[in-house]
Amino acid sequence: MNEEHEEHSEQRAAPRNEPEALPSKDAPDPPAEARTHPAAEPETEPEPETEPKPETEPKPAAEPNPNSKPEPQGTSEPEAPQDAPETAADPQAPATTPPGQVHHNNVNQYFYGELNASGAQFGLGTAGSDNARRRAVGRLDAGEADAILAPYVKPACFERAALALEQDGVVVLVGPAGTGKRSGAVALVDALADGSEYVVLSPGRSLDDLASGKVAFEKGVGYLLLDRMGEDSSQTADFDWRRVRDTVREHDAHLVVTTVRSGDGGAVESVEHVPWQLPDLAAVLRVRLVRAGCARDTVERAVSLMPGGCRIAEVAAAAERISRGAAPDEVWQDYGSSAAQPVRDWFAGDRTPQEWAEVTTLAFVNGAGYRDFETCQERLEEWVAPAFPQPVTPEEQAAAARRAVDRRQSLSRNELVAVEERKNGALTRTALVFPHPQYRQWALQELWAGRSTPYWNGVRDWLTELVAAQPGLGLQLSVAQGLALLTRPAFDEVADNYLHPWAGGAAGPAGQSTATLVLQCMCLDESLAATALGVARGWARSYDPALRSSAAAAFSGALGVRFPTDAVTILLRLIRSGGRSVDAAFALAGLVAVLAECGQDTGAVFRPLAYRLRAQRETLTGRHKDNVLRAALTVLRARDARTGRLVCASLMERDERQTATIGELWAGVLDNLPRRGRALAALNATLRELPAVTERPERVAGRFGRSLGAALPPDDGPPLAAALRQVAARADEAVTGLVETFLTAVLSTED
């Protein structure tokens, strides 16, 4: 998806010289933020005295005994004196990465690393790893639109929606996930919009945003608002929709909105809400297979074997596999009712409490070895025991005792438990998994339907205890995957009993990390990403500093990649709000690193940050100015979690468009005298790193220097050159030459 049009479409209604959306008015300034990341540095200056050093690949921590007691969670560190002096760091001193950025890097790196290693399934049905690596909003480029439109099959309700869109300029498609609302929305704007330009708006946009000019609709452009959250008042819903309709009409644009709820709780007559229906799935499959060049016999066999209960995304995934040569009968075992039936058959039997615990443990502790799995299962059985009748007779007690002793053999008899041998170099380890990844989601749905509240109370307490014991990231991620899947049948259960309490610190720092990982996993599924955004936005609006800290962490990873404008707007609001803005600054740096790693537009962070530095240049001092300056320097020093290299140094080689904005950020930081020493040390480190990231360091240094010089205030070049030469004095001759090339370019702009 093309990144440029998101701010073009969503933010142009703000003052013309401001490229980013204004903070939401419904978020009051909260009290000071408490630090919740491990070893966060004093609020006075989040950056260390020495330049960050490349970070090594983190290794998954060992999984401790889940019965161990969690350590007490600290609230915050003493504040450093506000007038603490800043000194330039020694450029040759050993470097360390800021602890806050280490926290975000470790979690995000582990998430994306596992995504690569696992083939992007995570047991989330047809969810693909690409969903966590590309933005969900902005301009829909021609290639992506063509991929949706070329195999599109219209459902019976399409013409009704097209007529409403033609008459009103706005239509709302209402239906559950998996019914093709997204592809239908693209097909509708393609059929009626004058041009071929399509823009996807953030699902967080309110009706007031759409009607009041905060979204700059343009003539002939088709706009999509997918999975709208629907947080508006039901009493004014019809009036608000009427305003939206009139605004879109006035600009001669077209807007298609998709949602799972009709009418925002009230009667809406001004804009038609069309109940969306599945197209003929057999026709969808035929079109895709024929376009892929499959033989007629293969097409007809695939159609005849297609099971019921498939979603459109599953049909598309199956068609792709069949077109690559996979046998249709084998492919269909993984989708629709074929995938669910073996799980349903198992749950239809008379199961013992131990068997219930086996499958529940596997749903949340997937991929563990026998010892760790059995330890977790045994602890779960203790927590859920009140949900089952206790053995009364001696025979019942003896049978229960035998089952406890026979735990491993019981696992071997369970049809939903498989043993997988996983290679780790020269070693092989045993992992307990479901026979098929899709079984996991169906097992969770059957568990939710089949067990009552006392059982789920035990599951909640078990998982909270497990996570609070600070396990390794591997177990945290497995728990997060299970909870993300559980949001499909039981979102309120997950939000009320896990996400909100854990994000608020009820399970310690590991609980906060796990809560953010749940949102990352939800981003893998197109139908859950908007829900994850809504949860994180709610945390960010809270007065609870722990929830705000968790929101910052969530926006530093896949959630920020999916919705970069929302992420940056919220993180900047947290940074400017005062108090402990350290977490948000480190999250912004982490987001830059992840965007660069995913090949997305890092300018989504650089541009609004540069704007705020420009806007406050004439401000002499103040809390807001200090917080933004700290954040800018933290972002400029962000490091790639995989390579350990400075992100900005690498970007100036890979993406020349960002050099001017990076230069403007450096100019804003260097213009602040109290921070100039620290900034010069960081600038020197950036120049020292250029030979490691490009074969043409002199060319990059020259371009960088001209960009910085053009952004500096008049007459600031010579003093900066003298100071930087002093900082770089101890560098080797090659680096000294690079610094001179850079300074020559800076000073060339003085003329």
N, C-alpha and C positions, 0 to 999 in steps of 0.2 A: 504494500500500500504506500502510495506517495505521501510523504510527510508534510510537504510544504503547505497544503491547502487547509490543514486543520486550523492554524491560527488565522489564515485568510478568512475562513468561514465562521469561526466561533468567537473570534476576539476582536474583529474589526469594529464592532459597535462601541467598544471602549474608546477613550480619547485616542485620536489618530496617531499620536506619537507613542502610544503604549502598546506593545505587541502581545501582551498577555492578558487573560481575563482577570477581572478584579476579584478579590476574595469574596466569598459568599457573605451576605449580610446576616444570615441566620446563625453565624458562628461567633458568639461573644468572646471577647478577649478573656482567656482563662487565667487562673493563677499560675505562678511559675512552674515550669515543667520539672519533674523529678527525673533524675538520671537513672535509667534502668539497664543500660547496656553494661556489661562487665568492664570495669576499669576505665570508665569514661573520665576524661580529664577535666580539671576545674573549668567552670563556666567562663572565667575571665579570658581564657585562650584555649580553644579546643585543640590547637595544633601543638605538637611537641617542639622542643627547642631544636631538634635536629631533623634533617630532611628524611622523609620516609624511605625505607629500604625495600627492595623487592620482596614480596611475600612468597613463601614457599607453598607448594600444594598442601592444603590441609588434609590430614588423615582422619577418617572417621574415628571418633573417640570410642573407647571400649564401653560396652554396655554393662552398667553395674547391676547388682541385684536390685530388682524392683522393690524389694521389701525395705531397702535402706531408707533412713529418714532424710528428708531434704534439709539442706543447710538453711539457716535463717537468711532471709533476703534483706539486704541493706536498702535503705531508701535513697539516700543521697550523700555525697561527700561534702565536707565543709567548703564554702565558697572561698576562692582565692581573693585577696584584696583587689579592689577595682583598679587601683593605681599601680598594680604590679608592673614593673618595667619589662619592656620587650627588648631583647638583644638579638643581634644577628647570629644565626647558627654557624658553627664551624663547618665549612663545606667538606672537610675531610673527616669529620667525626662520624662514628658509626651511626647509621640511620635506623629509625624504627617507623613502622606504619602506625598511624593514629589508631588507638584501640577501638574507637567507635567504628572506623572504617573496617578494621579487621573483623568485627562482629558481623557487619553487613556482608562483607566479602565472603566470609566462611559459609554463611547460610546460603547466600545466592550461588556461590560456586558449587556447593554440594548439590543444590537443587538442579542446576543445569548440567552438572557432571553426571548425576544419576539419570537425568532425562536422556542424555546421549547414550549412556551405557545400556539402558533398558529398552531401547528401541521406541521410546516415546509412548508406551502404552499406559503404564502406571495403573492398569486395571480400569481406566476411565473410558471404557467403550472405544469409540472411534476418535477420542481426543488425540490430537497430534502435537508433537513437540513444537511445530511451527507456530501454533497458537500462542505459546509462551515467548516467542522470539519476534513477534511482529505486532505493531500497534493495531488496535481495533477501531481506531477513529482516524479521520482525515480523508484526504482524497482517495477514492477508489481508482487505482490506475487501470488502464485499458486491458492489460493482461488479466488482472484479477476479475474484472467485469466480464470479459469474454469467457473465462473459465466457468463462470456462473451461468451465463446466458446461453452458451452454445448447446449444452445438453438439457436445457430447461423444459419441463413439461408443465403446462398450465393446469391448475386444479379447476374444479367446476365453479368455484367462487371468484375466479380471476376477473371475469368480465364485470361483475358487480363492483368489485374494488376499483377497476379501471374507470368505470363510469363515475364513481364518486370522486376519484382523484381528478378527473377531467373537469367536473362541475365545480368542485370546491377548492381544488389545489392541495387538499390535505385529506388523507384517509388513514385510519388506524386498523391494523390487522391484529386480531385477537385470537389466541390459541395457545395450547401447551407447547413446550419445547419439543423439537423434533418433527414439526409439521411443515417445515419449509418456509417459515415466515421471512427469513433473511433473503433467500433467493427470490422469493416472491416480491419482496420490496424492491430489489434491484431490477427485476423484470418489469415492474410497474413504472418506475421512473424512466426506464429505457424506452418504454412504449409511448410515454406522454411528454417527457421533457424535451425541450427544443434541441439541446445539445447532447453531447456524450460525456458530460462532466457530472460525476456523482460524488457526493460528500457525505461521509458518515459522521454524525454528531455524537457527542458523549451521551451515554444513557443517563448521566446525572443532570442533564439539562431539564429545568423546570418549564412548565407552561409559561410562566412569566418571562423566563429567559427568551423563549421563542417569540413571544409577543411584543416584548419591550425594546427590541433592537440589540440585545446582547449577542444575538446571532445575526450576522449580516447576510441575509438572503440576497441572491443575485439572479438576475433575469436569465431564464433558460437552464438553470442548474437544478439538478435533482438531488434532494436531501433525504437522508435516511437517518432515523433515530431508532436504533435497534434495542430491544429489551428495556424499554423505558421503565424507570423505577416507580413512577406513580406516587410521589410523596405529596401531591397537591391536595388542597381542601376539597372534599366532595360537595360542599355547599356551593362553591363557585365554579364547579367543573365546567358546566355548559358555557358560562360566561367566559372563562379562561380559554376554552377551546375556540369560541367564536373570535376572540382577539387573535389567537394564533392563525386561524383561517384568514382573517382579514389582512394580517401582516403578510402572509405568504402570497395571497392574491395581489396585494399592492405591488409586490416586487416581481410578479409574473414568474414565480418559481413553483416547484412542486415538492411536497414533503410527505413521506410515508413513514408512519410510526408503527412499531411492533410492540406488543405487550402480551402478558398472560392474563391480564385483568381487564374487564370491560367497564368503561365509563367512569373510572376513578371513584367508584362507590356511589355515584349519583347519575341521574338521567341526563344523557348528552344527546342533543338533537342537532347541534350546529355542525358537527363533524361526524360522518358515518363511521361506526365501528363494525367492521366486517368479520364475522366468525370465520377463521381461516381453516381450510380443510387440506388433508393430504392429497396430493395428486395420485394418479394411478401408478402405484409403485412398480407394477410389471412394465408399464410403458417407460418409466424412468430407467429401469434396468436395461430394457431393450435399446433405448437410445444410446446409453453410455457404452454398451458392449458393441453395438454396430459402429459407432464412431471410432472405437478402438480397433476395429478391423477383425473382430472375432467371427469365427465360422458360424453359419446359421444353426447347425446342430448344437454348438456350444451355447449359443444365445437361448435357444428354446429349452435346453436342459437346465440352464441356470434359472430361467423364469419358472419352470415347472417345480423346481426344488426350493424356491424361495419360501422361507417359513413366514408365518404371521407375526405381527408385533414388531416389525422392523421400523426404525426411523429412517428418514431420508438419508441422513449422514451414514447410516449403516449400509444402506443399499449402495451408496456411492463408494464406500470403502470396499465392499464385496466386489463390486464391478471392477474396481481397479485391480484387485488381486486376481480375479478370474481372467482379466485381459492380459495379465502377465504370465498366464499359463497354469495357475492353480486350479485344481479340480473343484467344480462347483459344489459337490456333495461335502467335501472337506471344508470349504470356505464357509458354507452356511451353518456349520456347527457352532460358529462363533458369534452368530447374530440372531436377533429376534427371539422368538420362542424356543428355537433350537438350543440357544445358549442357556436360556432360563430353565428349560424343562428338567434336566438332570438335577439342578438345585432344588426345584420345587418338589420333585419326586423324593429327594432325600428328606426334606422337611415334612413331607406328608407322613413319614413313618413315625413310630412311637420312639422318641429319643430320650435318652437319660440326661440328667443334669450335666454329666461329664461330657457328653457329646455336644450339647449346646455350648458348653464352655470351650470345647475344641474349635468349633467353627467361629465362635466370637473372637477367640484369641487370634485365629488365623486371619480374620478380617482386619485386625489392627496391628498385629505383629507378624507381618508377612515377610518371609525370607530369612527368618531366624533359624539357628541351629537347634538341635533337639534340646540341649540343656537349657538354653535361654528360653525357648518356647515353653518347655514344661514348667519352668519356674514361674513364668508369667501366667500360664494356665492355672497352676495351683493357687496362685494368689487371687485370680479372678473367681475361682470356685468358692473361695472363702467370702468374697464380697457379695456374690449373687446367691449364696446359700439360703437367705431368708425368702427368696422368691419361689423355692421349691418345698414340697412337703418333706419333713424330716423322716428318715427311716425309723420305724417304731419297733417292728418285730426283730428278733435276733437274726432271722434270715435276711431281712432287708439291710440290716447293719453289716452283716458279713459280706453281702454282695457289694455294698458301697466300699467297704475296705478293700475287696479284691480289685475293684475298678481303679482305686487309687494306686495300688501296687502295680497294676497292669497298664499304666498310663501309656507307655510307648507302643505296646501291642494294640491298644485301643486306637491309637492314631493310625497304625498301619491298616486297620480294618475300616477306617472312615473313608468313604468314596469321595469326599470333598477335600481330602488332604493328599497331596502328592509330595514326593521327595525329589528334589532336584540337585544334581551335582554341579557345583559352580567352580570354575577354574579361577585360581588367583595365582598367576605365575606358575611355578612348579607344583603348587599345592592345590588340593581339591577340598572343598568344604561342602557339607550337607546343608540344604536349606529347605524348609517346609513352606510350600506354596499351594495355591489352588491348581487343579489340573489344567484349567484355562484361565487367563487373566480376567475374562468377562464374568467368571463365576463369582468374583468378589462383590461386584455391585448387586448381583441377584441375591447372594447370601445375606447381604446387609438389608435388602428390602424384605426378605423373608423373616429375618430376625426382628426387624422393626414391627412387622405385621403380626408376628407370632408370640412375642414376649411382652409382658405388661410393665407398668411403671416400676414396681419393685426391682425387677430384673435390670432395667435400664438405669435405675439409681445406683445399683451395684457396679454396672459398667462404667458409669460416670466417675464414681469414687476410685475404681481400679485404675482407670486411665489417668486421672488426676494424680494419684499416688505415683504411678509409673513415670509420668513426665516430670513431676516435681523432684524425683530422684536424680535429675540431670543426666539422662542417658546420652548416648552418642547421637550424632545427627542422623545416622542410619535408622535408628528406632524412632526418632522424632518424625522423620519423613514418612515412615510407614504408618504411624498413627495419623499423621496429617492426611495421607492418601485415603485412609479408611473414613475419616470424618468428612472429607470432601465428597466422597461417594454417598455418605449418609445424608448429606444435605438434599439429595434428590427426593427421597421419600419423607424426610423429617428435618427440614431446615430449622424450624423453631427449636427443636431439640438440640441441634448442634450449636445454634447461636446462643441460646439461653444457658446451656449447661457446660459449654466448652469454650467457644470463641470469646464471648464477653468476659467470663470470669478469668480465663487464662490470660487474655490480653491485659486485664487489669492487675495481674500479678498473683492470682490465687494459687498458681502452681510454680511460682518463682520465675527466674529468667528463662529457663528452658520452656516453661509453659508459654511465655510470651513469644519465643521463637517458633514454637509449634503452632500457635494460633496464626502467626503470619505465614507459616508454611501451608496451612490449610487454604488460605486465600491464594497462595501461589498455585497450588494444585487445582483449585477451582478455575484458574485462568486457562487451564488446558482444555476446558470444555466451553465452546461458544455460548452455551445456554446458561452457564454459571458465572461467567466473567463479570457481567454487570451486577450480579448479586454480590460478588466479592467486593466490587467497587463501592457499593452501597454500605457494606459493613465497615470498610476502612474509613469512609467519609464520616460515618457515625462516630467512630472512635476519635477522629480528628476534631470533631465538634464538642467532645466531652470536656468537662472540667477536670476529670481525673487525669493527672499527669502520666500515669502508667499507660492508660489507654491511648493518650496522644503519642507517647513514645512508641507503642506498638503500631500505631497508624504510620508513623514515620518509617519504621522498619519495613512495613508491608509495601509502601510505595517505593522502596529502594530496589525492588526485585521485579518479578514478572508482572505484578499488578501495575507498576510504573511503566513497564514496556508496553503493556496493552493500552493504558490510558495516560500517556505522558503529560498532556496538558492538565488534567485533573491532578496528577501527582505533583507537578511542579508548582501549581497554584497553591495547593494545600501545604506543601513543604515550605514554600516561601512565607505563607501566612504563619506557620508555626515558628519559623525563624524570626519573623518580625514581631511576634507577640510578646517577646521579652522572656524573662526568667531563664530557664535552662533550655536554650535552643540548640544545644550541642547535638542531640539525637537527630534533629531534622537536618542540620548541616552535614553530618556524616551520611545520612540517608541520601541527601542530594548528591554527594560525592559517589556513593555506591550506585545510584541510579545512572550517573554518567558512565561509570565503568561497565555496567550491564548493557546500557544502550550501545556503547561502542562494541562490546563483545557480540551483540546480536546484530550488528550492522544497521542499527536504527539511527535516527537523527538526533545527535547529541545537542544540536542547536536548540532543541526543545527546552534544555536546561540553560544553555549559555545565553540565549537571547533575552529571556526575561530577567536573568540575573544581571546582565549588562545594563538593561534598561533601569533597573533599580539603583545601580551604582551611578548612572548618569543623573537620575532624578534627585539623588541626595548629595551630589557633588558640592552644592553650595551650603549644605548643612554643616555647621562647624563641628557639632558633636551630638551625642544622644544615643540612647539604648538601641533604637532601630538601626541607626547607621552602623554602630559597632557590630550588631548581630549579622547584618548583611555583609559587611567586610570580612568577618570571620568565615562566613559561609562561602564567600567567593574564593578566599585563599584555600579553604578546605577542598573545594571542587577542583581548583587548579592543581592541587597536589594529589588528586585521586589516582590510585594505581589499579591496574588490571589485575584481578585476582589470579588469573592463570599464568601470566608472564611476569608479573611484578613490575612492569614498566609503567612509567607515568602516562596516563591516558592522553593528556593534552599533547605530549611530545609525539606520541604515535599518531594522533589525529591530524596533526599538521602535515604529516607525510601522506596519510591515507585520504584525507578529505580537505583539499585546499580551501574549500568554501568556509571552513570553520576558523581559518587562521585569523581573519579580520576580527571576528567576535572574541576569540581567545586573546588577541592583542588588546582589545578594548577592556576585557576583564583584568588583564595584568595592569593596564594603565590606571584603572580605578583603584586597585589595591596599592600600587606603588605611589599613587598621589596622596595616600594617607601617611603622614610622617610618623606617627607612633608605630606603624606596622611596617615601615619601609625596610628595616633591617631584616626582619623575618622573611618578607617578601623577596628581597634581593637574594637571600640564601636559596629560596625555593626556585627563583628564576635561574640562578646559576646551575642548580641541579637539573632543571629542564634542558638547558643548553648542553650540559655534560652528557645527557642521555641521547641526544640526537644521533650521534654516530652509531648507536646500538639499534636504532629503529629505522634508519634510512641510509641508503647508499649515497645520498647527496646532502649531507648535513649542512654544507655551506649554503646551498640554494635554499633549503628550508629555513636556516637561520636568517638569511637575508630577507626572505619574505616575512618572517615573523617580526624581524626588527622594523621593517617598514610599517607593518600593521600597528605595532606598539607605538612607534613614533608618531604616526598620524593621529592616534587617540590620546596622546599625552597633552596636557596643557602647555601653552607656549612657554618656551625657555626652560622646560623641565628636563630636556634631553641631556645637556652637559652635566648637571649635577648627578643625574642617574648614571651616566657613563663613568664618572669618577668613582662613584660608590660601588658600582658593579665590578670595576677593575680591581678595587681593593678586596672585595669578597673573593674574586677569582684568582688572586695573586698566587695562591699555593697550588693551583692546578697545573697539570703537565702542559707541554708546549702545544700539543695538538688542540687541547681544549681552549687554551689561551687564544689561539688563532681563530677558533670558532666564535669566541666571545667578541673579538675585535671585528669580525665580519658582521656579527649581530649589531654591535654598537655603531659601526659605520652606517648601517642601514637605518638605525634609529635616528642618528644625527642628520642623515640626508633629508629628513622631513622638516628640519628646522628652517630650511631656506624659504 
